[in-house]
Amino acid sequence: MQTTSPLSALRQWLETQALDGIIVPRTDAFQSEYCHPHDDVLAWLTGFDGSAGHALILRDRALLFVDGRYQVQAREQVDLAEIEILHLHNDPLADWLDRHVGAGSRIAFEALLMTNAQYEALNASHCELVALKDSPFDSLWQDRPAPPVGAIREMPVEISGESSADKRQRVAALLAERNADYLAITQPDNIAWLLNVRGSDIPMSPVPNSFALLSRDGAVEWFVTPEKTQGLSASLLESLTLASEADFLPRSQQLCAGQRVMVDADSAPVALRFAVEPQGEILWRADPITAMKAHKNPTELAGYRDSHLQDGVAWVNFLAWLVHEVPRREAAGNPLTELEAQAQQLMFRQQRPGFIEQSFATISASASNAAMCHYHSSEQTNAAITRAHFYLNDSGGQYHNGTTDATRTLAFGPLSAQCRLHYTAVLKGFLSLISLQFPSGTCGHQIDAFARRGLWELGLDFDHGTGHGVGHQLLIHENPQRIAKKVNPWPLVAGNIITIEPGYYLADEYGIRIENQVEIVESQPGFCRFASLTLAPIDLSQVELHLLSEKDIQWLDAYHQQVREVLSPHVNSDARAWLVAATAPVRVH
């Protein structure tokens, strides 16, 4: 058992090592957004369990840097008497070090947990960065969970749409074209796509934590814990050279001596650079698999559409149940709770063919809880869902042939004029972007403002991205495409899958978000548009209809007609009448 607080134990360790501080990121060696408990050092140390951020622990101060999604959550989860909260982007760690820490201060870090891009930014400060040979948390975290050994399964070519052998040759051809001898693959979802496998190390993130080296002749060395591969076919295993994860850096150092190795500066750990650079040459390029993976083939696209049909049925069955149960339970003096709604929604998904698991932890948030973008209900925070407040549900599923993600915000009775105005502004932003036609190759940051205009006109905004890529039975947040204020050089092209999800969050009051997952399709020569994959009615009960344009109304009516016609034959009989009413033409509402 831990005998001293984690912060105290870490500070004692800093003193014994003659270090002035240590950087503690919220990630693992694979830069995973969602970590296995073994790797969630930041939560153990600070209490913050969000998916992004890092801490700087000094001998006399402790700081936690998180982005806009987590400013409220962090303040609720950490001891503010011990830990200061800063904004990850507005007050970058490197700038803070220069302003507040003396020149030459020795700041430790784990080289497997920091990318080369992050290292370069921090190394420009006047501090001395000290790469640790071993993690201090192996000894300080006395009951640290064991590393994951989740089983790996194969993804049939009937679902992936392309054999692993063909994918390897496509990547190898790019290496030859760019005069590289090896590609170092450090992102587990890229390995999953390349080898046509899926993993289970982290719940809801079906990727195998592992590394790989691919040579320009297409040969692959896979660095993976042996226990994970026991269920794989002999034909797949015989096409690979296998080694343990711990062998990745030594083998890279040995194999790449005198060779040119392609490394992704934004995702590969700087430990790889330290291993290769003394004798080999690094070609800093984005991992080409990332872009290949994001351009879905016809088989994958068909899988997305099918999985969204199944998910849409689950959504409608859930929403019809919810609209019935909220007023009934409230009138009985026993209001429905966030956790009850979440459990019932999961049950409806589990009834659908092909459902495997959730694609991320459901955000089931009532009233002020929804003001935290990535809130997750617990026994301590489990709020009632009533007619007096908005209820926000952001959830999705991993199906055998696709991954889903959608958000709906609902009201079960009349809300205030302010609520109605804010909900309408979010809906107008959603409609403005999802109905947009744009030149093929447009980047996400170039169209982000369409989703914010309705809010900007009210002097409001939201502090998160507007859309993210979604993997094919892979990660819920998939690179490289994004829609956000921040510049992203990756173009949006036909075959990409992305979300559209503007929102508004009033601290201590409510949160609003509307999200559809979409496929980017060609519209006319040189132009693209968004085609909705998500099939679920949008609540119009709180919309100020006079603020909608004729184009807005036409889009809503066409979308709701599609939802009604596609899902009616499949939903539960007791949900069908609700579906018809919920998808009625706008002017009927």
C-alpha positions as CSV (number, residue, x, y, z in Angstrom):
1,M,0.0,0.0,0.0
2,Q,1.1,3.6,-0.6
3,T,2.4,5.0,2.6
4,T,2.9,8.6,1.4
5,S,1.1,10.7,-1.1
6,P,2.2,10.2,-4.7
7,L,3.3,13.8,-5.0
8,S,5.4,13.6,-1.8
9,A,6.9,10.3,-2.9
10,L,7.8,11.8,-6.3
11,R,9.4,14.9,-4.7
12,Q,11.5,12.8,-2.4
13,W,12.7,10.8,-5.5
14,L,13.5,14.1,-7.3
15,E,15.7,15.1,-4.4
16,T,17.6,11.8,-4.3
17,Q,18.3,12.1,-8.1
18,A,19.4,15.8,-7.9
19,L,16.6,16.7,-10.3
20,D,14.6,20.0,-10.1
21,G,11.5,18.6,-11.7
22,I,9.8,15.9,-13.9
23,I,7.3,16.0,-16.8
24,V,4.5,13.5,-16.4
25,P,2.4,13.1,-19.6
26,R,-1.0,11.5,-19.9
27,T,0.0,8.9,-22.5
28,D,1.9,5.7,-23.0
29,A,4.8,4.6,-25.3
30,F,2.4,4.5,-28.2
31,Q,1.0,8.0,-27.7
32,S,-2.4,6.5,-27.0
33,E,-5.3,8.9,-26.2
34,Y,-6.9,6.3,-23.9
35,C,-4.4,4.4,-21.8
36,H,-4.4,1.1,-20.0
37,P,-4.4,1.6,-16.2
38,H,-0.7,0.5,-16.1
39,D,0.1,3.7,-18.1
40,D,-2.2,6.1,-16.4
41,V,0.5,7.6,-14.2
42,L,-1.1,11.1,-14.4
43,A,-4.3,9.9,-12.8
44,W,-2.5,8.1,-10.0
45,L,-0.3,11.2,-9.4
46,T,-2.9,14.0,-9.6
47,G,-6.4,12.5,-9.6
48,F,-7.1,13.9,-13.1
49,D,-8.3,11.1,-15.5
50,G,-9.0,13.0,-18.7
51,S,-7.6,11.9,-22.0
52,A,-5.2,14.7,-22.6
53,G,-2.7,16.7,-20.6
54,H,0.6,16.6,-18.7
55,A,2.0,17.7,-15.4
56,L,5.1,19.4,-14.4
57,I,6.2,18.4,-10.9
58,L,8.8,20.7,-9.3
59,R,10.2,20.4,-5.8
60,D,8.0,23.3,-4.6
61,R,5.2,23.5,-7.2
62,A,2.9,21.2,-9.2
63,L,1.2,22.2,-12.4
64,L,-1.4,20.4,-14.6
65,F,-1.8,21.5,-18.2
66,V,-5.1,20.6,-19.8
67,D,-7.0,21.9,-22.9
68,G,-10.4,23.6,-23.0
69,R,-12.4,20.3,-22.7
70,Y,-11.0,19.6,-19.3
71,Q,-10.7,23.0,-17.5
72,V,-13.8,22.3,-15.4
73,Q,-13.2,18.6,-14.9
74,A,-9.6,19.1,-13.8
75,R,-10.6,21.6,-11.1
76,E,-13.1,19.2,-9.8
77,Q,-10.8,16.2,-9.7
78,V,-7.5,17.5,-8.4
79,D,-6.5,19.1,-5.0
80,L,-6.2,22.8,-6.0
81,A,-4.3,23.5,-2.8
82,E,-1.5,21.3,-4.2
83,I,-1.8,21.6,-8.0
84,E,-2.2,24.6,-10.3
85,I,-4.3,24.3,-13.5
86,L,-3.0,25.8,-16.7
87,H,-4.3,25.8,-20.3
88,L,-2.4,23.3,-22.5
89,H,-2.4,25.6,-25.6
90,N,-2.6,29.1,-24.2
91,D,0.2,28.6,-21.7
92,P,2.6,26.0,-23.3
93,L,4.9,24.1,-21.0
94,A,8.1,25.3,-22.8
95,D,7.1,28.9,-22.4
96,W,6.2,28.4,-18.8
97,L,9.6,26.8,-18.1
98,D,11.4,29.8,-19.6
99,R,9.4,32.2,-17.5
100,H,9.3,30.5,-14.2
101,V,12.2,28.0,-13.9
102,G,15.8,29.0,-13.6
103,A,18.3,28.5,-16.4
104,G,20.0,25.1,-16.2
105,S,17.3,23.5,-14.1
106,R,17.4,19.7,-14.5
107,I,14.0,18.6,-15.7
108,A,13.5,14.8,-16.1
109,F,11.3,13.0,-18.7
110,E,10.8,9.5,-20.0
111,A,11.9,9.3,-23.6
112,L,9.4,6.7,-24.6
113,L,6.6,9.0,-23.4
114,M,7.6,12.1,-25.4
115,T,7.5,12.6,-29.2
116,N,10.3,14.1,-31.1
117,A,8.2,17.2,-31.8
118,Q,7.5,17.7,-28.1
119,Y,11.1,17.2,-27.3
120,E,12.2,19.8,-29.8
121,A,9.8,22.3,-28.4
122,L,10.9,21.7,-24.8
123,N,14.6,21.4,-25.7
124,A,14.5,25.0,-26.9
125,S,13.9,26.2,-23.3
126,H,16.8,27.2,-21.1
127,C,16.3,24.1,-18.9
128,E,18.4,20.9,-19.1
129,L,16.2,18.0,-20.2
130,V,17.3,14.7,-18.5
131,A,16.2,11.5,-20.2
132,L,15.6,8.8,-17.6
133,K,16.9,5.3,-18.2
134,D,14.1,3.8,-16.0
135,S,10.7,4.9,-15.0
136,P,10.5,6.1,-11.3
137,F,6.9,5.0,-11.2
138,D,7.8,1.3,-11.4
139,S,9.0,1.7,-7.8
140,L,7.0,4.7,-6.5
141,W,3.6,3.3,-7.6
142,Q,3.7,0.3,-5.4
143,D,0.4,-1.3,-6.6
144,R,0.9,-0.3,-10.2
145,P,-1.3,-2.6,-12.5
146,A,0.5,-5.0,-14.8
147,P,0.9,-4.1,-18.5
148,P,-1.9,-5.3,-20.8
149,V,-1.7,-8.6,-22.6
150,G,-5.0,-8.3,-24.6
151,A,-5.5,-11.0,-27.2
152,I,-5.2,-10.0,-30.9
153,R,-7.6,-11.2,-33.5
154,E,-7.6,-11.1,-37.3
155,M,-9.7,-8.8,-39.4
156,P,-11.1,-10.8,-42.4
157,V,-10.3,-9.3,-45.8
158,E,-14.1,-9.5,-46.5
159,I,-14.4,-6.6,-43.9
160,S,-11.0,-4.9,-44.4
161,G,-11.3,-4.8,-48.2
162,E,-7.6,-5.3,-48.9
163,S,-5.1,-8.0,-47.9
164,S,-2.3,-7.3,-45.5
165,A,0.2,-8.4,-48.2
166,D,-1.1,-5.8,-50.6
167,K,-1.0,-3.1,-48.0
168,R,2.6,-3.9,-47.1
169,Q,3.6,-3.7,-50.8
170,R,1.9,-0.3,-51.2
171,V,3.8,1.1,-48.2
172,A,7.1,-0.5,-49.4
173,A,6.7,1.2,-52.8
174,L,6.4,4.5,-51.0
175,L,9.6,3.8,-49.1
176,A,11.5,3.0,-52.3
177,E,10.1,6.2,-53.9
178,R,11.4,8.2,-51.0
179,N,14.7,6.4,-50.8
180,A,14.1,5.1,-47.3
181,D,15.2,1.6,-46.1
182,Y,12.8,1.2,-43.2
183,L,9.6,2.7,-41.8
184,A,9.3,2.7,-38.0
185,I,5.7,2.2,-37.1
186,T,4.9,3.3,-33.6
187,Q,1.1,3.9,-33.8
188,P,-0.8,0.7,-32.9
189,D,-3.8,1.7,-35.1
190,N,-1.4,1.9,-38.1
191,I,-0.1,-1.6,-37.3
192,A,-3.6,-2.9,-36.9
193,W,-4.6,-1.5,-40.3
194,L,-1.4,-2.8,-42.0
195,L,-1.6,-6.3,-40.6
196,N,-5.4,-6.6,-40.7
197,V,-5.6,-7.3,-37.0
198,R,-7.4,-5.8,-34.0
199,G,-6.4,-5.9,-30.4
200,S,-7.9,-5.7,-26.9
201,D,-5.2,-4.1,-24.7
202,I,-7.4,-1.1,-24.0
203,P,-11.2,-1.3,-23.7
204,M,-13.0,0.3,-26.6
205,S,-9.8,0.9,-28.5
206,P,-9.3,-2.3,-30.5
207,V,-5.6,-1.9,-31.3
208,P,-2.6,-4.1,-30.3
209,N,-0.1,-2.1,-28.3
210,S,3.1,-2.9,-30.3
211,F,5.8,-1.5,-32.6
212,A,6.9,-2.6,-36.1
213,L,9.6,-2.0,-38.7
214,L,8.7,-2.4,-42.3
215,S,11.5,-2.6,-44.9
216,R,11.5,-1.4,-48.5
217,D,10.9,-5.0,-49.7
218,G,7.7,-5.2,-47.6
219,A,9.1,-7.5,-44.8
220,V,7.7,-6.7,-41.4
221,E,9.3,-7.2,-37.9
222,W,6.6,-7.0,-35.3
223,F,7.5,-6.2,-31.7
224,V,4.6,-7.5,-29.7
225,T,4.1,-9.4,-26.4
226,P,4.0,-13.1,-27.4
227,E,0.9,-13.9,-25.3
228,K,-1.2,-11.5,-27.4
229,T,-0.6,-13.4,-30.7
230,Q,-1.6,-16.9,-29.7
231,G,-5.0,-16.8,-31.5
232,L,-3.5,-15.6,-34.8
233,S,-3.3,-17.9,-37.8
234,A,0.0,-19.6,-38.7
235,S,-0.2,-18.0,-42.2
236,L,-0.1,-14.5,-40.7
237,L,2.5,-15.2,-38.1
238,E,4.8,-17.0,-40.7
239,S,4.7,-13.8,-42.9
240,L,6.2,-11.8,-40.0
241,T,9.3,-11.7,-37.9
242,L,8.3,-11.5,-34.3
243,A,10.1,-10.1,-31.3
244,S,9.0,-8.6,-27.9
245,E,8.2,-5.0,-27.4
246,A,11.3,-4.5,-25.3
247,D,13.4,-5.4,-28.4
248,F,12.2,-2.6,-30.5
249,L,14.7,0.1,-29.6
250,P,17.8,-2.2,-29.5
251,R,16.8,-3.8,-32.8
252,S,16.2,-0.4,-34.4
253,Q,19.6,0.7,-33.3
254,Q,21.2,-2.4,-34.8
255,L,19.1,-2.8,-38.0
256,C,19.1,0.9,-38.9
257,A,22.9,1.4,-38.6
258,G,24.0,3.0,-41.9
259,Q,20.3,2.9,-43.1
260,R,17.7,5.6,-43.8
261,V,14.7,5.1,-41.5
262,M,11.4,7.0,-41.9
263,V,10.1,8.3,-38.6
264,D,7.0,10.3,-37.8
265,A,8.1,13.3,-35.6
266,D,4.6,13.9,-34.3
267,S,3.9,10.3,-33.0
268,A,7.2,8.4,-32.6
269,P,8.9,8.5,-29.2
270,V,12.1,10.5,-29.0
271,A,13.6,7.4,-27.6
272,L,13.6,6.0,-31.2
273,R,15.6,9.0,-32.3
274,F,18.1,8.5,-29.5
275,A,18.5,4.8,-30.6
276,V,18.9,5.4,-34.4
277,E,20.7,8.7,-34.8
278,P,24.2,7.7,-33.6
279,Q,24.7,5.4,-36.6
280,G,21.7,5.7,-38.9
281,E,19.9,8.5,-40.7
282,I,16.4,9.6,-39.8
283,L,14.0,10.7,-42.6
284,W,11.4,12.8,-40.7
285,R,8.2,12.2,-42.6
286,A,4.6,11.6,-41.5
287,D,3.9,7.8,-41.4
288,P,2.3,7.2,-44.8
289,I,0.0,4.6,-43.3
290,T,-1.8,7.3,-41.5
291,A,-3.1,8.9,-44.7
292,M,-3.7,5.5,-46.4
293,K,-5.8,4.3,-43.5
294,A,-7.9,7.5,-43.5
295,H,-8.9,7.0,-47.2
296,K,-11.5,4.3,-46.8
297,N,-12.0,1.7,-49.5
298,P,-15.5,0.7,-50.8
299,T,-15.7,-2.3,-48.5
300,E,-14.9,-0.2,-45.4
301,L,-17.4,2.4,-46.5
302,A,-20.1,-0.2,-46.9
303,G,-19.2,-1.4,-43.4
304,Y,-19.6,2.0,-41.9
305,R,-23.0,2.4,-43.5
306,D,-24.2,-0.9,-42.2
307,S,-22.9,-0.3,-38.7
308,H,-24.6,3.1,-38.6
309,L,-27.9,1.5,-39.6
310,Q,-27.6,-0.9,-36.6
311,D,-26.5,2.0,-34.4
312,G,-29.4,4.1,-35.6
313,V,-31.9,1.4,-34.6
314,A,-30.3,1.4,-31.1
315,W,-30.5,5.2,-30.9
316,V,-34.2,5.3,-31.9
317,N,-35.1,2.5,-29.5
318,F,-33.2,4.3,-26.7
319,L,-34.5,7.8,-27.4
320,A,-38.1,6.6,-27.6
321,W,-37.7,4.8,-24.3
322,L,-36.0,7.9,-22.8
323,V,-38.8,10.3,-23.9
324,H,-41.3,8.0,-22.2
325,E,-39.4,7.2,-19.1
326,V,-38.1,10.7,-18.0
327,P,-41.6,12.3,-17.4
328,R,-43.0,9.0,-16.0
329,R,-40.2,8.5,-13.5
330,E,-40.2,12.2,-12.5
331,A,-43.9,12.2,-11.9
332,A,-43.5,9.1,-9.7
333,G,-40.9,10.8,-7.6
334,N,-38.1,8.6,-8.7
335,P,-36.3,10.4,-11.5
336,L,-34.3,8.5,-14.1
337,T,-30.5,8.9,-13.6
338,E,-27.6,9.3,-16.0
339,L,-26.2,5.9,-15.2
340,E,-29.6,4.2,-15.7
341,A,-30.0,5.9,-19.1
342,Q,-26.4,4.9,-20.0
343,A,-27.0,1.2,-19.1
344,Q,-30.3,1.1,-21.0
345,Q,-28.7,2.6,-24.1
346,L,-25.9,0.0,-24.0
347,M,-28.5,-2.8,-23.7
348,F,-30.2,-1.5,-26.9
349,R,-26.8,-1.6,-28.7
350,Q,-26.0,-5.0,-27.4
351,Q,-29.2,-6.3,-29.1
352,R,-27.9,-5.2,-32.5
353,P,-26.2,-7.6,-34.9
354,G,-22.4,-7.1,-35.1
355,F,-22.1,-5.0,-31.9
356,I,-18.8,-5.8,-30.1
357,E,-18.4,-3.0,-27.4
358,Q,-18.7,0.7,-27.0
359,S,-16.4,2.8,-29.0
360,F,-15.7,5.1,-26.1
361,A,-17.0,5.7,-22.6
362,T,-20.5,7.1,-22.9
363,I,-21.1,10.7,-21.9
364,S,-24.5,10.6,-20.2
365,A,-24.8,14.1,-18.8
366,S,-27.7,16.0,-17.3
367,A,-27.9,19.7,-16.4
368,S,-24.6,21.2,-15.2
369,N,-22.7,17.9,-15.7
370,A,-23.0,18.4,-19.5
371,A,-21.0,21.6,-19.2
372,M,-17.9,19.3,-18.9
373,C,-17.3,18.2,-22.4
374,H,-15.9,14.8,-21.5
375,Y,-17.9,14.2,-18.4
376,H,-18.5,10.6,-17.4
377,S,-21.1,9.8,-14.8
378,S,-20.3,8.0,-11.6
379,E,-22.1,7.0,-8.4
380,Q,-20.8,10.2,-6.9
381,T,-22.0,12.5,-9.7
382,N,-25.0,10.5,-11.0
383,A,-27.6,13.3,-11.7
384,A,-31.3,13.0,-12.3
385,I,-32.6,13.5,-15.8
386,T,-35.7,15.8,-15.6
387,R,-37.9,18.1,-17.6
388,A,-36.1,21.1,-16.1
389,H,-32.7,20.6,-17.9
390,F,-31.0,19.6,-21.0
391,Y,-29.7,16.0,-21.2
392,L,-26.6,15.3,-23.4
393,N,-25.7,11.9,-24.7
394,D,-22.5,11.3,-26.6
395,S,-21.9,7.6,-27.4
396,G,-21.0,5.1,-30.0
397,G,-20.3,1.5,-30.8
398,Q,-17.6,-0.8,-32.1
399,Y,-19.3,-3.1,-34.6
400,H,-17.6,-5.9,-36.5
401,N,-17.5,-3.8,-39.7
402,G,-17.4,-0.2,-38.4
403,T,-17.2,2.4,-35.6
404,T,-19.9,4.9,-34.7
405,D,-20.0,8.2,-32.8
406,A,-22.9,10.6,-32.4
407,T,-24.3,13.1,-29.9
408,R,-27.8,14.2,-29.2
409,T,-29.0,16.9,-26.7
410,L,-32.6,16.5,-25.6
411,A,-35.1,18.4,-23.6
412,F,-38.2,16.8,-22.1
413,G,-40.1,20.0,-21.3
414,P,-40.0,23.7,-22.1
415,L,-36.8,25.4,-21.2
416,S,-35.8,29.1,-20.8
417,A,-35.5,31.5,-23.7
418,Q,-31.7,31.5,-23.1
419,C,-31.5,27.7,-23.4
420,R,-33.6,27.8,-26.6
421,L,-31.4,30.5,-28.1
422,H,-28.2,28.7,-27.3
423,Y,-29.6,25.4,-28.6
424,T,-30.7,27.0,-31.8
425,A,-27.2,28.6,-32.3
426,V,-25.5,25.2,-32.0
427,L,-28.0,23.7,-34.4
428,K,-27.5,26.5,-36.9
429,G,-23.7,25.9,-36.8
430,F,-24.2,22.2,-37.2
431,L,-26.5,22.7,-40.2
432,S,-24.2,25.4,-41.8
433,L,-21.3,23.0,-41.8
434,I,-23.0,19.7,-42.6
435,S,-24.8,21.2,-45.6
436,L,-21.6,22.8,-47.0
437,Q,-20.2,22.1,-50.4
438,F,-16.5,22.7,-50.5
439,P,-13.5,22.3,-52.9
440,S,-11.9,18.8,-52.7
441,G,-8.7,19.2,-50.8
442,T,-10.0,21.9,-48.4
443,C,-8.4,21.6,-45.0
444,G,-10.5,21.4,-41.8
445,H,-9.4,24.7,-40.3
446,Q,-10.6,26.5,-43.5
447,I,-14.2,25.5,-42.8
448,D,-14.3,25.4,-39.0
449,A,-15.9,28.8,-38.7
450,F,-19.1,27.7,-40.5
451,A,-19.9,25.7,-37.3
452,R,-19.3,28.6,-35.0
453,R,-21.0,31.5,-36.8
454,G,-24.3,31.1,-35.0
455,L,-22.5,31.2,-31.6
456,W,-20.1,34.0,-32.6
457,E,-23.1,36.2,-33.5
458,L,-24.1,35.9,-29.8
459,G,-20.6,36.5,-28.6
460,L,-20.2,32.8,-27.7
461,D,-17.8,30.0,-28.7
462,F,-16.7,26.5,-27.7
463,D,-13.2,25.4,-26.8
464,H,-12.8,22.1,-28.7
465,G,-12.5,20.9,-32.2
466,T,-15.5,20.7,-34.5
467,G,-14.7,17.3,-36.1
468,H,-12.3,14.3,-36.0
469,G,-11.6,11.3,-38.1
470,V,-13.1,7.9,-37.0
471,G,-11.3,4.6,-37.6
472,H,-12.8,1.5,-39.3
473,Q,-13.4,-0.7,-36.3
474,L,-10.4,1.2,-34.8
475,L,-9.9,4.3,-32.8
476,I,-12.7,6.7,-32.2
477,H,-10.4,9.7,-32.8
478,E,-8.3,8.9,-35.9
479,N,-5.7,11.1,-37.5
480,P,-4.9,13.0,-39.6
481,Q,-8.1,14.8,-40.7
482,R,-9.6,17.3,-38.3
483,I,-12.0,20.2,-38.3
484,A,-10.8,22.8,-35.8
485,K,-9.5,26.4,-35.4
486,K,-6.0,25.1,-35.2
487,V,-4.3,24.7,-38.6
488,N,-4.2,21.2,-39.9
489,P,-2.5,20.7,-43.3
490,W,-4.3,17.4,-44.1
491,P,-6.9,17.8,-46.8
492,L,-10.5,16.6,-46.7
493,V,-11.2,14.3,-49.6
494,A,-13.8,11.8,-50.7
495,G,-13.4,8.6,-48.8
496,N,-12.6,10.3,-45.4
497,I,-14.8,9.7,-42.4
498,I,-15.2,12.5,-40.0
499,T,-17.5,14.0,-37.3
500,I,-19.3,17.3,-37.2
501,E,-20.0,18.3,-33.6
502,P,-20.3,22.0,-32.5
503,G,-21.4,22.7,-29.0
504,Y,-21.9,25.3,-26.3
505,Y,-21.1,24.9,-22.6
506,L,-22.3,27.2,-19.8
507,A,-20.3,26.3,-16.6
508,D,-22.5,25.1,-13.7
509,E,-25.6,25.3,-16.0
510,Y,-25.8,23.1,-19.0
511,G,-24.0,21.8,-22.1
512,I,-25.3,21.4,-25.7
513,R,-23.7,19.4,-28.5
514,I,-25.1,18.0,-31.8
515,E,-22.9,15.5,-33.6
516,N,-23.2,13.4,-36.8
517,Q,-20.6,11.1,-38.2
518,V,-20.3,11.8,-42.0
519,E,-18.7,10.4,-45.1
520,I,-17.0,12.9,-47.4
521,V,-18.3,12.2,-51.0
522,E,-17.9,13.9,-54.4
523,S,-20.7,16.3,-55.2
524,Q,-19.7,17.8,-58.6
525,P,-16.3,18.0,-60.4
526,G,-13.7,19.3,-58.0
527,F,-16.1,19.6,-55.0
528,C,-17.2,17.5,-52.1
529,R,-20.0,17.4,-49.5
530,F,-20.8,15.6,-46.3
531,A,-23.2,12.6,-46.4
532,S,-24.5,11.6,-43.0
533,L,-23.8,8.2,-41.7
534,T,-25.5,8.9,-38.3
535,L,-29.2,8.0,-38.4
536,A,-30.9,9.5,-35.3
537,P,-33.6,12.2,-35.0
538,I,-32.4,15.7,-33.9
539,D,-34.5,17.2,-31.1
540,L,-36.3,20.2,-32.5
541,S,-38.5,20.9,-29.4
542,Q,-36.3,23.8,-28.2
543,V,-35.5,25.3,-31.6
544,E,-36.5,28.9,-32.4
545,L,-37.7,28.0,-35.8
546,H,-37.9,31.6,-37.1
547,L,-34.1,31.7,-36.8
548,L,-33.6,28.8,-39.2
549,S,-33.1,29.5,-42.9
550,E,-35.1,27.8,-45.7
551,K,-31.9,25.9,-46.5
552,D,-31.7,24.7,-42.8
553,I,-35.3,23.5,-42.9
554,Q,-34.9,21.7,-46.2
555,W,-31.8,19.9,-44.9
556,L,-33.6,18.8,-41.6
557,D,-36.7,17.6,-43.5
558,A,-34.6,15.6,-46.0
559,Y,-32.4,14.1,-43.2
560,H,-35.4,13.2,-41.0
561,Q,-37.2,11.6,-44.0
562,Q,-34.1,9.5,-44.6
563,V,-33.9,8.5,-40.9
564,R,-37.6,7.6,-40.8
565,E,-37.5,5.6,-44.1
566,V,-34.3,3.7,-43.3
567,L,-35.0,2.8,-39.7
568,S,-38.8,2.3,-39.5
569,P,-38.7,-1.3,-40.6
570,H,-36.1,-2.2,-38.0
571,V,-36.9,-0.4,-34.8
572,N,-39.0,-1.8,-32.0
573,S,-42.7,-1.6,-32.6
574,D,-43.2,0.7,-29.5
575,A,-40.6,3.1,-30.9
576,R,-42.0,3.4,-34.4
577,A,-44.7,6.0,-33.5
578,W,-42.2,8.1,-31.7
579,L,-39.8,7.9,-34.7
580,V,-42.6,9.1,-37.0
581,A,-43.4,12.1,-34.7
582,A,-39.7,13.0,-34.1
583,T,-39.0,13.1,-37.9
584,A,-42.0,15.0,-38.9
585,P,-41.4,18.0,-41.2
586,V,-40.0,21.0,-39.3
587,R,-43.1,23.2,-39.5
588,V,-45.2,20.5,-37.8
589,H,-43.1,21.0,-34.7
